[in-house]
């Protein structure tokens, strides 16, 4: 899908392009390509003189491969954006291309974004730009606002993680955690730990992208200050993710502790039962000996007597253990 965004009266307006002729009618500041087809890439090439690299969404982590400037003045930024999906939380790689200086190309002053699927942060910015006049001034402002919205989206997701962990805390700290409930709690904790890790990686990536924009001297004084504020927000998010990791580890240890307690209860019962059965085993072993002179062997009530003695020797320790509270 090829969407273009024009700026009029301080507001951002969206147009969905279905042909090259439609593309030539507008002067956008932002061209968004969501899972672009070869034909749509060809339109961009013909009208703007911009070639979209085949490896635009590669998973390189080196800074030189993710943040660089071409000889023709094109600035390339590859950054990850979070998608907080209940079933499949993930990060989506987005490639940004911005030509600031080369006036020979129609792409000057136009931000191009390429990604494989819709990103919540993009929807959030589009909604805000339509409702808030003056929010966007140029293509650089679009890029900054996207990173700002990404930090805010990460913060909202962290709040959701905290709320989920609060529910887990109530279950764990209430005591009497069964093995079934412990399994459910561990699964919930693992999901939140994975999401928290994704957020931390996401804000780290956003920090690198914003820092690159500041170093490239592409921002004016107001935009530079806005970028510094984004970095301060990201710093606070880093601290919060560290706090959540500590809380997750505590809940994990507490849950595992309850599992160990439940296992110890089972082992204790087996241990007590083993000790209680030692006297009957001893008695049965005595009467299993083949000595010639054993008076009970010729006694008519010898067999019931032996059984009664074995039963009494088993019940006696069990009564004592229960009285001491060892069976609880």
ROPAFI-415467 format. One record per residue (C-alpha): residue number from 1; residue in one letter; y negated, z negated, x negated. Coordinates in steps of 0.5 Angstrom, whole numbers, always signed. Layout:
# residues N
<nuvex resi="NUM" resn="a" v="Y" w="Z" u="X"/>
...
//
This chain:
# residues 328
<nuvex resi="1" resn="x" v="+0" w="+0" u="+0"/>
<nuvex resi="2" resn="x" v="-7" w="+2" u="-3"/>
<nuvex resi="3" resn="x" v="-13" w="-2" u="+0"/>
<nuvex resi="4" resn="x" v="-20" w="-2" u="-2"/>
<nuvex resi="5" resn="x" v="-25" w="-7" u="-2"/>
<nuvex resi="6" resn="x" v="-33" w="-5" u="-1"/>
<nuvex resi="7" resn="x" v="-39" w="-10" u="-1"/>
<nuvex resi="8" resn="x" v="-44" w="-9" u="+4"/>
<nuvex resi="9" resn="x" v="-49" w="-15" u="+6"/>
<nuvex resi="10" resn="x" v="-46" w="-20" u="+1"/>
<nuvex resi="11" resn="x" v="-39" w="-19" u="+5"/>
<nuvex resi="12" resn="x" v="-33" w="-16" u="+3"/>
<nuvex resi="13" resn="x" v="-30" w="-10" u="+7"/>
<nuvex resi="14" resn="x" v="-23" w="-8" u="+7"/>
<nuvex resi="15" resn="x" v="-20" w="-1" u="+8"/>
<nuvex resi="16" resn="x" v="-13" w="+2" u="+8"/>
<nuvex resi="17" resn="x" v="-13" w="+8" u="+4"/>
<nuvex resi="18" resn="x" v="-7" w="+14" u="+6"/>
<nuvex resi="19" resn="x" v="-10" w="+20" u="+3"/>
<nuvex resi="20" resn="x" v="-14" w="+22" u="-3"/>
<nuvex resi="21" resn="x" v="-19" w="+25" u="+1"/>
<nuvex resi="22" resn="x" v="-20" w="+18" u="+4"/>
<nuvex resi="23" resn="x" v="-21" w="+15" u="-3"/>
<nuvex resi="24" resn="x" v="-27" w="+19" u="-5"/>
<nuvex resi="25" resn="x" v="-31" w="+17" u="+1"/>
<nuvex resi="26" resn="x" v="-32" w="+10" u="-1"/>
<nuvex resi="27" resn="x" v="-35" w="+6" u="-7"/>
<nuvex resi="28" resn="x" v="-31" w="+0" u="-8"/>
<nuvex resi="29" resn="x" v="-31" w="-6" u="-12"/>
<nuvex resi="30" resn="x" v="-24" w="-8" u="-12"/>
<nuvex resi="31" resn="x" v="-18" w="-3" u="-11"/>
<nuvex resi="32" resn="x" v="-11" w="-7" u="-9"/>
<nuvex resi="33" resn="x" v="-5" w="-4" u="-10"/>
<nuvex resi="34" resn="x" v="+1" w="-7" u="-7"/>
<nuvex resi="35" resn="x" v="+8" w="-4" u="-9"/>
<nuvex resi="36" resn="x" v="+4" w="+3" u="-10"/>
<nuvex resi="37" resn="x" v="+8" w="+9" u="-10"/>
<nuvex resi="38" resn="x" v="+8" w="+15" u="-15"/>
<nuvex resi="39" resn="x" v="+3" w="+18" u="-10"/>
<nuvex resi="40" resn="x" v="-2" w="+13" u="-10"/>
<nuvex resi="41" resn="x" v="-2" w="+12" u="-17"/>
<nuvex resi="42" resn="x" v="-3" w="+19" u="-18"/>
<nuvex resi="43" resn="x" v="-9" w="+19" u="-13"/>
<nuvex resi="44" resn="x" v="-12" w="+13" u="-18"/>
<nuvex resi="45" resn="x" v="-11" w="+18" u="-24"/>
<nuvex resi="46" resn="x" v="-14" w="+24" u="-20"/>
<nuvex resi="47" resn="x" v="-20" w="+20" u="-17"/>
<nuvex resi="48" resn="x" v="-22" w="+14" u="-22"/>
<nuvex resi="49" resn="x" v="-19" w="+17" u="-29"/>
<nuvex resi="50" resn="x" v="-15" w="+11" u="-29"/>
<nuvex resi="51" resn="x" v="-7" w="+11" u="-32"/>
<nuvex resi="52" resn="x" v="-3" w="+5" u="-29"/>
<nuvex resi="53" resn="x" v="+2" w="+3" u="-35"/>
<nuvex resi="54" resn="x" v="+9" w="+3" u="-33"/>
<nuvex resi="55" resn="x" v="+10" w="-4" u="-36"/>
<nuvex resi="56" resn="x" v="+4" w="-7" u="-32"/>
<nuvex resi="57" resn="x" v="+8" w="-12" u="-29"/>
<nuvex resi="58" resn="x" v="+13" w="-14" u="-35"/>
<nuvex resi="59" resn="x" v="+15" w="-21" u="-37"/>
<nuvex resi="60" resn="x" v="+11" w="-21" u="-43"/>
<nuvex resi="61" resn="x" v="+9" w="-28" u="-45"/>
<nuvex resi="62" resn="x" v="+5" w="-26" u="-52"/>
<nuvex resi="63" resn="x" v="-2" w="-27" u="-51"/>
<nuvex resi="64" resn="x" v="-3" w="-20" u="-54"/>
<nuvex resi="65" resn="x" v="+1" w="-17" u="-49"/>
<nuvex resi="66" resn="x" v="-2" w="-20" u="-43"/>
<nuvex resi="67" resn="x" v="-10" w="-20" u="-45"/>
<nuvex resi="68" resn="x" v="-13" w="-14" u="-49"/>
<nuvex resi="69" resn="x" v="-18" w="-9" u="-48"/>
<nuvex resi="70" resn="x" v="-17" w="-2" u="-49"/>
<nuvex resi="71" resn="x" v="-21" w="+3" u="-54"/>
<nuvex resi="72" resn="x" v="-24" w="+6" u="-47"/>
<nuvex resi="73" resn="x" v="-27" w="+0" u="-45"/>
<nuvex resi="74" resn="x" v="-21" w="-2" u="-40"/>
<nuvex resi="75" resn="x" v="-20" w="-10" u="-40"/>
<nuvex resi="76" resn="x" v="-13" w="-11" u="-38"/>
<nuvex resi="77" resn="x" v="-11" w="-18" u="-36"/>
<nuvex resi="78" resn="x" v="-4" w="-20" u="-33"/>
<nuvex resi="79" resn="x" v="-3" w="-27" u="-30"/>
<nuvex resi="80" resn="x" v="+2" w="-30" u="-25"/>
<nuvex resi="81" resn="x" v="+1" w="-32" u="-18"/>
<nuvex resi="82" resn="x" v="+5" w="-38" u="-14"/>
<nuvex resi="83" resn="x" v="+8" w="-36" u="-8"/>
<nuvex resi="84" resn="x" v="+10" w="-43" u="-4"/>
<nuvex resi="85" resn="x" v="+16" w="-41" u="+0"/>
<nuvex resi="86" resn="x" v="+20" w="-46" u="+3"/>
<nuvex resi="87" resn="x" v="+27" w="-42" u="+1"/>
<nuvex resi="88" resn="x" v="+25" w="-38" u="-5"/>
<nuvex resi="89" resn="x" v="+18" w="-41" u="-9"/>
<nuvex resi="90" resn="x" v="+17" w="-36" u="-14"/>
<nuvex resi="91" resn="x" v="+11" w="-33" u="-18"/>
<nuvex resi="92" resn="x" v="+9" w="-26" u="-18"/>
<nuvex resi="93" resn="x" v="+6" w="-22" u="-24"/>
<nuvex resi="94" resn="x" v="-1" w="-19" u="-22"/>
<nuvex resi="95" resn="x" v="-4" w="-14" u="-27"/>
<nuvex resi="96" resn="x" v="-11" w="-13" u="-27"/>
<nuvex resi="97" resn="x" v="-15" w="-7" u="-30"/>
<nuvex resi="98" resn="x" v="-23" w="-7" u="-31"/>
<nuvex resi="99" resn="x" v="-27" w="-2" u="-34"/>
<nuvex resi="100" resn="x" v="-34" w="-5" u="-35"/>
<nuvex resi="101" resn="x" v="-37" w="-1" u="-40"/>
<nuvex resi="102" resn="x" v="-35" w="+6" u="-40"/>
<nuvex resi="103" resn="x" v="-40" w="+10" u="-35"/>
<nuvex resi="104" resn="x" v="-36" w="+17" u="-36"/>
<nuvex resi="105" resn="x" v="-31" w="+14" u="-31"/>
<nuvex resi="106" resn="x" v="-31" w="+13" u="-24"/>
<nuvex resi="107" resn="x" v="-27" w="+6" u="-25"/>
<nuvex resi="108" resn="x" v="-33" w="+3" u="-28"/>
<nuvex resi="109" resn="x" v="-35" w="-4" u="-25"/>
<nuvex resi="110" resn="x" v="-28" w="-3" u="-20"/>
<nuvex resi="111" resn="x" v="-23" w="-8" u="-21"/>
<nuvex resi="112" resn="x" v="-16" w="-6" u="-20"/>
<nuvex resi="113" resn="x" v="-10" w="-10" u="-18"/>
<nuvex resi="114" resn="x" v="-3" w="-8" u="-18"/>
<nuvex resi="115" resn="x" v="+3" w="-13" u="-16"/>
<nuvex resi="116" resn="x" v="+10" w="-12" u="-12"/>
<nuvex resi="117" resn="x" v="+9" w="-16" u="-6"/>
<nuvex resi="118" resn="x" v="+3" w="-20" u="-2"/>
<nuvex resi="119" resn="x" v="+0" w="-26" u="-5"/>
<nuvex resi="120" resn="x" v="-3" w="-32" u="-1"/>
<nuvex resi="121" resn="x" v="-8" w="-32" u="-6"/>
<nuvex resi="122" resn="x" v="-11" w="-25" u="-4"/>
<nuvex resi="123" resn="x" v="-10" w="-26" u="+3"/>
<nuvex resi="124" resn="x" v="-14" w="-33" u="+2"/>
<nuvex resi="125" resn="x" v="-20" w="-29" u="-2"/>
<nuvex resi="126" resn="x" v="-20" w="-24" u="+3"/>
<nuvex resi="127" resn="x" v="-21" w="-28" u="+9"/>
<nuvex resi="128" resn="x" v="-27" w="-32" u="+5"/>
<nuvex resi="129" resn="x" v="-30" w="-26" u="+3"/>
<nuvex resi="130" resn="x" v="-31" w="-24" u="+10"/>
<nuvex resi="131" resn="x" v="-33" w="-30" u="+13"/>
<nuvex resi="132" resn="x" v="-38" w="-32" u="+7"/>
<nuvex resi="133" resn="x" v="-44" w="-28" u="+5"/>
<nuvex resi="134" resn="x" v="-46" w="-28" u="-2"/>
<nuvex resi="135" resn="x" v="-39" w="-30" u="-4"/>
<nuvex resi="136" resn="x" v="-38" w="-24" u="-8"/>
<nuvex resi="137" resn="x" v="-43" w="-20" u="-12"/>
<nuvex resi="138" resn="x" v="-39" w="-16" u="-17"/>
<nuvex resi="139" resn="x" v="-32" w="-14" u="-19"/>
<nuvex resi="140" resn="x" v="-32" w="-20" u="-24"/>
<nuvex resi="141" resn="x" v="-33" w="-24" u="-19"/>
<nuvex resi="142" resn="x" v="-27" w="-22" u="-15"/>
<nuvex resi="143" resn="x" v="-23" w="-24" u="-21"/>
<nuvex resi="144" resn="x" v="-26" w="-31" u="-22"/>
<nuvex resi="145" resn="x" v="-25" w="-32" u="-15"/>
<nuvex resi="146" resn="x" v="-18" w="-30" u="-15"/>
<nuvex resi="147" resn="x" v="-17" w="-35" u="-21"/>
<nuvex resi="148" resn="x" v="-21" w="-40" u="-17"/>
<nuvex resi="149" resn="x" v="-17" w="-39" u="-11"/>
<nuvex resi="150" resn="x" v="-10" w="-40" u="-15"/>
<nuvex resi="151" resn="x" v="-12" w="-47" u="-17"/>
<nuvex resi="152" resn="x" v="-14" w="-49" u="-10"/>
<nuvex resi="153" resn="x" v="-7" w="-46" u="-8"/>
<nuvex resi="154" resn="x" v="-4" w="-50" u="-13"/>
<nuvex resi="155" resn="x" v="-7" w="-56" u="-11"/>
<nuvex resi="156" resn="x" v="-5" w="-56" u="-4"/>
<nuvex resi="157" resn="x" v="+2" w="-54" u="-6"/>
<nuvex resi="158" resn="x" v="+2" w="-61" u="-10"/>
<nuvex resi="159" resn="x" v="-1" w="-65" u="-4"/>
<nuvex resi="160" resn="x" v="+5" w="-62" u="-1"/>
<nuvex resi="161" resn="x" v="+10" w="-64" u="-6"/>
<nuvex resi="162" resn="x" v="+7" w="-71" u="-6"/>
<nuvex resi="163" resn="x" v="+8" w="-71" u="+1"/>
<nuvex resi="164" resn="x" v="+15" w="-69" u="+1"/>
<nuvex resi="165" resn="x" v="+16" w="-74" u="-5"/>
<nuvex resi="166" resn="x" v="+13" w="-80" u="+0"/>
<nuvex resi="167" resn="x" v="+19" w="-78" u="+5"/>
<nuvex resi="168" resn="x" v="+24" w="-78" u="+0"/>
<nuvex resi="169" resn="x" v="+21" w="-85" u="-3"/>
<nuvex resi="170" resn="x" v="+22" w="-88" u="+4"/>
<nuvex resi="171" resn="x" v="+29" w="-86" u="+4"/>
<nuvex resi="172" resn="x" v="+31" w="-89" u="-3"/>
<nuvex resi="173" resn="x" v="+27" w="-95" u="-3"/>
<nuvex resi="174" resn="x" v="+30" w="-97" u="+4"/>
<nuvex resi="175" resn="x" v="+36" w="-99" u="+1"/>
<nuvex resi="176" resn="x" v="+43" w="-98" u="+3"/>
<nuvex resi="177" resn="x" v="+44" w="-91" u="+0"/>
<nuvex resi="178" resn="x" v="+50" w="-87" u="+2"/>
<nuvex resi="179" resn="x" v="+53" w="-82" u="-2"/>
<nuvex resi="180" resn="x" v="+52" w="-77" u="+3"/>
<nuvex resi="181" resn="x" v="+44" w="-79" u="+3"/>
<nuvex resi="182" resn="x" v="+44" w="-79" u="-4"/>
<nuvex resi="183" resn="x" v="+46" w="-72" u="-5"/>
<nuvex resi="184" resn="x" v="+41" w="-70" u="+0"/>
<nuvex resi="185" resn="x" v="+36" w="-74" u="-3"/>
<nuvex resi="186" resn="x" v="+38" w="-71" u="-10"/>
<nuvex resi="187" resn="x" v="+37" w="-64" u="-7"/>
<nuvex resi="188" resn="x" v="+30" w="-65" u="-5"/>
<nuvex resi="189" resn="x" v="+28" w="-68" u="-11"/>
<nuvex resi="190" resn="x" v="+31" w="-62" u="-15"/>
<nuvex resi="191" resn="x" v="+27" w="-57" u="-10"/>
<nuvex resi="192" resn="x" v="+20" w="-61" u="-11"/>
<nuvex resi="193" resn="x" v="+22" w="-62" u="-19"/>
<nuvex resi="194" resn="x" v="+23" w="-54" u="-19"/>
<nuvex resi="195" resn="x" v="+16" w="-53" u="-15"/>
<nuvex resi="196" resn="x" v="+12" w="-58" u="-19"/>
<nuvex resi="197" resn="x" v="+15" w="-54" u="-26"/>
<nuvex resi="198" resn="x" v="+13" w="-47" u="-23"/>
<nuvex resi="199" resn="x" v="+6" w="-50" u="-21"/>
<nuvex resi="200" resn="x" v="+5" w="-53" u="-28"/>
<nuvex resi="201" resn="x" v="+7" w="-46" u="-31"/>
<nuvex resi="202" resn="x" v="+2" w="-42" u="-26"/>
<nuvex resi="203" resn="x" v="-4" w="-47" u="-28"/>
<nuvex resi="204" resn="x" v="-3" w="-46" u="-35"/>
<nuvex resi="205" resn="x" v="-3" w="-38" u="-34"/>
<nuvex resi="206" resn="x" v="-9" w="-39" u="-30"/>
<nuvex resi="207" resn="x" v="-12" w="-43" u="-36"/>
<nuvex resi="208" resn="x" v="-10" w="-37" u="-41"/>
<nuvex resi="209" resn="x" v="-13" w="-32" u="-37"/>
<nuvex resi="210" resn="x" v="-20" w="-35" u="-35"/>
<nuvex resi="211" resn="x" v="-21" w="-37" u="-42"/>
<nuvex resi="212" resn="x" v="-20" w="-30" u="-44"/>
<nuvex resi="213" resn="x" v="-25" w="-28" u="-40"/>
<nuvex resi="214" resn="x" v="-30" w="-33" u="-43"/>
<nuvex resi="215" resn="x" v="-28" w="-31" u="-50"/>
<nuvex resi="216" resn="x" v="-29" w="-23" u="-48"/>
<nuvex resi="217" resn="x" v="-36" w="-25" u="-46"/>
<nuvex resi="218" resn="x" v="-36" w="-21" u="-40"/>
<nuvex resi="219" resn="x" v="-39" w="-26" u="-36"/>
<nuvex resi="220" resn="x" v="-46" w="-28" u="-34"/>
<nuvex resi="221" resn="x" v="-49" w="-35" u="-35"/>
<nuvex resi="222" resn="x" v="-47" w="-37" u="-27"/>
<nuvex resi="223" resn="x" v="-40" w="-34" u="-28"/>
<nuvex resi="224" resn="x" v="-39" w="-37" u="-35"/>
<nuvex resi="225" resn="x" v="-41" w="-44" u="-31"/>
<nuvex resi="226" resn="x" v="-36" w="-42" u="-26"/>
<nuvex resi="227" resn="x" v="-30" w="-41" u="-30"/>
<nuvex resi="228" resn="x" v="-31" w="-48" u="-34"/>
<nuvex resi="229" resn="x" v="-31" w="-51" u="-27"/>
<nuvex resi="230" resn="x" v="-24" w="-47" u="-26"/>
<nuvex resi="231" resn="x" v="-22" w="-50" u="-33"/>
<nuvex resi="232" resn="x" v="-24" w="-57" u="-31"/>
<nuvex resi="233" resn="x" v="-20" w="-56" u="-24"/>
<nuvex resi="234" resn="x" v="-14" w="-54" u="-28"/>
<nuvex resi="235" resn="x" v="-14" w="-60" u="-33"/>
<nuvex resi="236" resn="x" v="-14" w="-65" u="-27"/>
<nuvex resi="237" resn="x" v="-8" w="-61" u="-24"/>
<nuvex resi="238" resn="x" v="-5" w="-62" u="-31"/>
<nuvex resi="239" resn="x" v="-5" w="-69" u="-30"/>
<nuvex resi="240" resn="x" v="-3" w="-69" u="-23"/>
<nuvex resi="241" resn="x" v="+3" w="-65" u="-25"/>
<nuvex resi="242" resn="x" v="+5" w="-70" u="-30"/>
<nuvex resi="243" resn="x" v="+4" w="-76" u="-25"/>
<nuvex resi="244" resn="x" v="+9" w="-72" u="-20"/>
<nuvex resi="245" resn="x" v="+14" w="-71" u="-26"/>
<nuvex resi="246" resn="x" v="+14" w="-79" u="-27"/>
<nuvex resi="247" resn="x" v="+15" w="-80" u="-20"/>
<nuvex resi="248" resn="x" v="+21" w="-75" u="-19"/>
<nuvex resi="249" resn="x" v="+24" w="-78" u="-25"/>
<nuvex resi="250" resn="x" v="+23" w="-85" u="-22"/>
<nuvex resi="251" resn="x" v="+26" w="-83" u="-16"/>
<nuvex resi="252" resn="x" v="+32" w="-79" u="-19"/>
<nuvex resi="253" resn="x" v="+34" w="-85" u="-23"/>
<nuvex resi="254" resn="x" v="+33" w="-90" u="-17"/>
<nuvex resi="255" resn="x" v="+38" w="-85" u="-13"/>
<nuvex resi="256" resn="x" v="+43" w="-84" u="-19"/>
<nuvex resi="257" resn="x" v="+43" w="-92" u="-19"/>
<nuvex resi="258" resn="x" v="+45" w="-93" u="-12"/>
<nuvex resi="259" resn="x" v="+50" w="-88" u="-13"/>
<nuvex resi="260" resn="x" v="+53" w="-92" u="-19"/>
<nuvex resi="261" resn="x" v="+52" w="-98" u="-15"/>
<nuvex resi="262" resn="x" v="+57" w="-95" u="-9"/>
<nuvex resi="263" resn="x" v="+62" w="-93" u="-15"/>
<nuvex resi="264" resn="x" v="+62" w="-100" u="-17"/>
<nuvex resi="265" resn="x" v="+63" w="-103" u="-11"/>
<nuvex resi="266" resn="x" v="+69" w="-98" u="-10"/>
<nuvex resi="267" resn="x" v="+71" w="-100" u="-17"/>
<nuvex resi="268" resn="x" v="+70" w="-107" u="-16"/>
<nuvex resi="269" resn="x" v="+75" w="-107" u="-9"/>
<nuvex resi="270" resn="x" v="+80" w="-104" u="-13"/>
<nuvex resi="271" resn="x" v="+80" w="-109" u="-19"/>
<nuvex resi="272" resn="x" v="+80" w="-115" u="-14"/>
<nuvex resi="273" resn="x" v="+86" w="-112" u="-11"/>
<nuvex resi="274" resn="x" v="+90" w="-110" u="-17"/>
<nuvex resi="275" resn="x" v="+88" w="-118" u="-19"/>
<nuvex resi="276" resn="x" v="+91" w="-120" u="-12"/>
<nuvex resi="277" resn="x" v="+97" w="-116" u="-13"/>
<nuvex resi="278" resn="x" v="+99" w="-119" u="-20"/>
<nuvex resi="279" resn="x" v="+102" w="-126" u="-17"/>
<nuvex resi="280" resn="x" v="+107" w="-122" u="-12"/>
<nuvex resi="281" resn="x" v="+109" w="-117" u="-18"/>
<nuvex resi="282" resn="x" v="+110" w="-123" u="-22"/>
<nuvex resi="283" resn="x" v="+115" w="-126" u="-17"/>
<nuvex resi="284" resn="x" v="+118" w="-119" u="-16"/>
<nuvex resi="285" resn="x" v="+119" w="-118" u="-23"/>
<nuvex resi="286" resn="x" v="+122" w="-125" u="-24"/>
<nuvex resi="287" resn="x" v="+127" w="-124" u="-18"/>
<nuvex resi="288" resn="x" v="+129" w="-117" u="-21"/>
<nuvex resi="289" resn="x" v="+132" w="-121" u="-27"/>
<nuvex resi="290" resn="x" v="+140" w="-120" u="-28"/>
<nuvex resi="291" resn="x" v="+141" w="-128" u="-30"/>
<nuvex resi="292" resn="x" v="+147" w="-131" u="-27"/>
<nuvex resi="293" resn="x" v="+144" w="-138" u="-25"/>
<nuvex resi="294" resn="x" v="+139" w="-136" u="-20"/>
<nuvex resi="295" resn="x" v="+140" w="-141" u="-14"/>
<nuvex resi="296" resn="x" v="+136" w="-137" u="-9"/>
<nuvex resi="297" resn="x" v="+141" w="-131" u="-10"/>
<nuvex resi="298" resn="x" v="+146" w="-135" u="-7"/>
<nuvex resi="299" resn="x" v="+141" w="-138" u="-2"/>
<nuvex resi="300" resn="x" v="+142" w="-135" u="+5"/>
<nuvex resi="301" resn="x" v="+134" w="-135" u="+6"/>
<nuvex resi="302" resn="x" v="+133" w="-133" u="-1"/>
<nuvex resi="303" resn="x" v="+130" w="-126" u="+1"/>
<nuvex resi="304" resn="x" v="+125" w="-129" u="+6"/>
<nuvex resi="305" resn="x" v="+123" w="-134" u="+2"/>
<nuvex resi="306" resn="x" v="+122" w="-129" u="-4"/>
<nuvex resi="307" resn="x" v="+118" w="-125" u="+1"/>
<nuvex resi="308" resn="x" v="+114" w="-131" u="+4"/>
<nuvex resi="309" resn="x" v="+112" w="-133" u="-3"/>
<nuvex resi="310" resn="x" v="+110" w="-126" u="-5"/>
<nuvex resi="311" resn="x" v="+105" w="-126" u="+1"/>
<nuvex resi="312" resn="x" v="+102" w="-133" u="+0"/>
<nuvex resi="313" resn="x" v="+101" w="-131" u="-8"/>
<nuvex resi="314" resn="x" v="+97" w="-125" u="-5"/>
<nuvex resi="315" resn="x" v="+93" w="-128" u="+0"/>
<nuvex resi="316" resn="x" v="+91" w="-134" u="-4"/>
<nuvex resi="317" resn="x" v="+87" w="-130" u="-9"/>
<nuvex resi="318" resn="x" v="+84" w="-126" u="-4"/>
<nuvex resi="319" resn="x" v="+82" w="-132" u="+0"/>
<nuvex resi="320" resn="x" v="+79" w="-135" u="-6"/>
<nuvex resi="321" resn="x" v="+75" w="-128" u="-8"/>
<nuvex resi="322" resn="x" v="+72" w="-127" u="-1"/>
<nuvex resi="323" resn="x" v="+70" w="-135" u="-1"/>
<nuvex resi="324" resn="x" v="+66" w="-133" u="-8"/>
<nuvex resi="325" resn="x" v="+63" w="-127" u="-5"/>
<nuvex resi="326" resn="x" v="+67" w="-122" u="-9"/>
<nuvex resi="327" resn="x" v="+69" w="-117" u="-4"/>
<nuvex resi="328" resn="x" v="+62" w="-116" u="-1"/>
//
